[in-house]
Amino acid sequence: MLLAWAISGLFLPSYLLPAPWTVLLRLWQFIEDVHMWRHTALSLAHVFLSVVLSLTIGGALALLAHYVDVFRLAVHGRLCPFLNSFAGTGWVLLAVLWFGLSDVTVVFAISMLLIPFAIINVRHGLESLDPDLAEMALSFSRRRLGRFRRIVLPALVPFLFSTLRICFGVAWKAALTAELFGGNAGFGYLFDQARQDYDTPLVVAIILLIVVFVYVMERYFFEPAYVRLQAHYGAA
């Protein structure tokens, strides 16, 4: 594939398909430019903040529906299907109208796209709890918060980790669109600038950066954490 790319780069103009060495040169210029690191830091902040918000809000909604019956239909029967069916671009456009071109717009749009993943995964975790274990915990303690902290929360850890892993990958895809249409900084914003300047090497360089970063996180954070969780909960 790399060879085919290199050969194609010899015959096609750079704005259509830049050669690998052109992309590497643009990537090095990107790394050397201090201003580009600001955009990198902002994209990372958008992704991490959106993941944290979606886990918090989605998890809280799933817990509310699980422990308060009156909210079960509202969350699982109405809200979650609505959020699942609403297009990510639609959230970006609405956020632009509400918040303008800002970091709030980007984080809001990404979070709204990720919240259904958190609701569904936490719901499955709550429904998979062993009722005998919950009944035993009730016999030892009447304090609901204590039972939740000692029994429910540890049992939800694999599901929360799975949600985190999924949301992290999806967030990068959503971040590019959100920053492209609704942001004033970040990788998506650079995409828009590169499009106007026909700077295709910059577009490919940014894509390579995202791929490398996601791979590093998957290889050196998520995979080791998954192995540890498997060993702990498998042994349990």
TIMAR-681271 format. One record per residue (C-alpha): x, z, y; residue in one letter. Coordinates in steps of 0.2 Angstrom, whole numbers. Each point is the difference from the previous one (the first is absolute). Example, Ala and Ser with C-alpha at 12.3 -4.5 7.8 and 13.67 -1.06 7.14 Angstrom:
BEGIN
62,39,-22,A;
6,-3,17,S;
***
This chain:
BEGIN
0,0,0,M;
14,4,12,L;
9,-16,-4,L;
-16,-10,3,A;
-2,9,17,W;
18,-4,5,A;
-3,-18,-5,I;
-16,-1,10,S;
8,8,15,G;
12,-14,1,L;
-13,-13,2,F;
-14,9,9,L;
0,6,18,P;
4,18,4,S;
-17,3,7,Y;
-8,-5,-17,L;
11,7,-12,L;
17,8,6,P;
14,0,-12,A;
6,16,-8,P;
16,1,10,W;
-11,-2,16,T;
-11,14,-5,V;
15,11,-4,L;
7,-4,17,L;
-16,5,8,R;
-2,15,-10,L;
18,6,6,W;
-5,-4,18,Q;
-16,11,-3,F;
10,14,-7,I;
13,0,15,E;
-14,0,13,D;
-5,18,5,V;
-17,-6,6,H;
-4,-6,-17,M;
2,17,-7,W;
-13,6,11,R;
-13,-12,-7,H;
6,5,-18,T;
-2,19,4,A;
-17,-3,7,L;
-6,-10,-15,S;
6,13,-12,L;
-9,13,11,A;
-16,-10,-1,H;
1,-1,-19,V;
4,18,-3,F;
-12,7,12,L;
-14,-11,-6,S;
3,5,-18,V;
0,19,4,V;
-16,-2,10,L;
-9,-10,-13,S;
5,12,-14,L;
-6,15,11,T;
-16,-8,5,I;
-4,-8,-16,G;
4,15,-10,G;
-10,11,11,A;
-15,-11,-2,L;
2,-1,-19,A;
1,19,0,L;
-15,2,11,L;
-11,-12,-11,A;
6,10,-16,H;
-4,17,6,Y;
-15,-3,11,V;
-13,-10,-9,D;
-9,-6,15,V;
15,-10,6,F;
3,-8,-17,R;
-12,-15,3,L;
6,-2,18,A;
19,-1,-5,V;
0,-9,-17,H;
-16,-10,2,G;
0,-5,18,R;
17,3,9,L;
12,-5,-13,C;
-8,-16,-5,P;
-2,-5,19,F;
19,4,3,L;
5,-10,-16,N;
-10,-15,6,S;
5,0,18,F;
14,-13,3,A;
17,7,7,G;
0,-13,14,T;
-17,7,5,G;
7,17,3,W;
15,-7,10,V;
-12,-10,11,L;
-11,15,3,L;
15,12,3,A;
6,-13,13,V;
-17,1,9,L;
0,19,-1,W;
18,5,3,F;
8,-16,7,G;
17,-6,-6,L;
9,17,-5,S;
7,10,-14,D;
-17,8,-2,V;
-8,-17,-4,T;
13,-3,-14,V;
-1,17,-8,V;
-19,0,1,F;
-2,-17,-8,A;
12,4,-14,I;
-8,17,-3,S;
-17,-7,-2,M;
6,-12,-13,L;
8,13,-10,L;
-13,14,0,I;
-10,-8,-14,P;
15,1,-11,F;
2,19,3,A;
-19,3,-2,I;
-1,-9,-17,I;
16,7,-7,N;
-3,18,5,V;
-18,-1,-7,R;
7,-6,-17,H;
12,15,1,G;
-14,12,3,L;
-12,-7,-13,E;
14,1,-13,S;
3,19,2,L;
-2,10,-16,D;
-17,9,2,P;
6,14,-12,D;
16,3,11,L;
-11,1,16,A;
-12,13,-9,E;
15,10,-6,M;
7,0,18,A;
-17,6,6,L;
0,15,-12,S;
17,5,7,F;
-3,-2,18,S;
-15,-2,11,R;
9,-6,15,R;
-3,-19,1,R;
15,-4,11,L;
11,9,-12,G;
-7,-10,-15,R;
2,-16,9,F;
18,4,5,R;
5,5,-18,R;
-11,-11,-11,I;
-7,-15,9,V;
14,-5,12,L;
14,0,-14,P;
-12,-11,-11,A;
-2,-12,14,L;
18,-3,3,V;
2,-15,-12,P;
-15,-8,9,F;
6,4,17,L;
17,-8,-5,F;
-8,-15,-6,S;
-10,-2,16,T;
16,2,10,L;
9,-13,-10,R;
-15,-13,2,I;
-2,4,18,C;
18,-2,4,F;
0,-18,-6,G;
-16,-5,7,V;
4,8,17,A;
14,-13,2,W;
-11,-14,-2,K;
-13,7,12,A;
13,5,12,A;
6,-18,3,L;
-17,-6,4,T;
-5,15,11,A;
16,-1,10,E;
-2,-19,1,L;
-17,1,8,F;
-1,17,7,G;
17,7,3,G;
13,-1,14,N;
15,4,-11,A;
5,0,-18,G;
4,-14,-13,F;
-17,-8,2,G;
3,-1,19,Y;
17,-8,-4,L;
-9,-12,-11,F;
-11,-6,15,D;
15,-2,11,Q;
9,-10,-13,A;
-15,-11,-3,R;
0,-4,19,Q;
18,-4,0,D;
0,-9,-17,Y;
13,13,-6,D;
-4,-2,-18,T;
17,8,-5,P;
-6,16,8,L;
-16,0,-10,V;
9,-2,-16,V;
13,13,4,A;
-14,12,4,I;
-8,-4,-16,I;
16,3,-9,L;
2,17,9,L;
-17,6,-6,I;
3,-6,-18,V;
16,10,-1,V;
-7,15,8,F;
-15,0,-12,V;
11,-3,-14,Y;
12,15,4,V;
-15,12,3,M;
-7,-6,-17,E;
16,1,-9,R;
8,16,7,Y;
-16,10,5,F;
-16,-5,-9,F;
8,-4,-17,E;
10,17,-2,P;
-15,10,6,A;
-11,-9,-12,Y;
12,4,-14,V;
0,18,5,R;
-19,1,1,L;
-1,-8,-17,Q;
12,13,-8,A;
-9,14,8,H;
-18,-4,-3,Y;
4,-8,-17,G;
8,16,-6,A;
-15,10,7,A;
***
